[in-house]
Amino acid sequence: MAQSIDSMILGRIYGRHRGWVFTPIHFLDLGRRTAIDQTLGRLTRSGTIRRLARGLYDYPVKHPDLGDLPPNHDRIAQALAGRDNLRMQPSGAYAANLLGLTEQVPAKIVFLTDGPNRKVQIGKRKIVLKRTTPRIMATAGRISGLVIQALRYLKQGNVNLTVITKLNRRLSANDKSILTNDIRYAPAWIGNVIRRMRE
């Protein structure tokens, strides 16, 4: 039976391809938790998968010169959220970085979610899932959510013409249309920034 679970877990990992980040929860339909943990331990020791933190693994992307590449932050957040169909929204400095408004990738990467709070340290970075309100999560997964969170992080006094010009260059006409439709979910001052982008 153990061999059967091993092959089923391995088949699922290979099927999701390199870069997949997962927890034991992703295999609970295949067997008992103890057997799953033992299989993941064996696969880690053999170098097939990598243990990122307690109960968190990935099937690493390999580079011909650099070896195993660092895991993707979005995939880590999705794995931490589990299989509960939770919504995720990059927040803070990470949201600003994704839009090219800041250069540095922050040491603490925050995702807003409608699920439980979670924290995990991976190397030098901390991934934080932070529960927030339905209103804030209304734009999760859309460009408007990313822009609203990035501007919140920068704060009103720092959002100048340079920031607006960068956003204008970065966003497509369709992105700006989505932003305009979602303006009701933004604080008033961010709504004014969005309107300025349409001018």
Secondary structure, DSSP 8 states (H G I E B T S, - for coil): -HHHHHHHHHHHHHHH-TT-EE-GGGGTTTS-HHHHHHHHHHHHHTTSSEEEETTEEE---EETTTEE----HHHHHHHHHTTS---EEEEHHHHHHHTTS-SS--SEEEEEESS--EEEEETTEEEEEEE--HHHHTTTTSHHHHHHHHHHHH-GGG--HHHHHHHHHHS-HHHHHHHHHTGGGS-HHHHHHHHHHT-
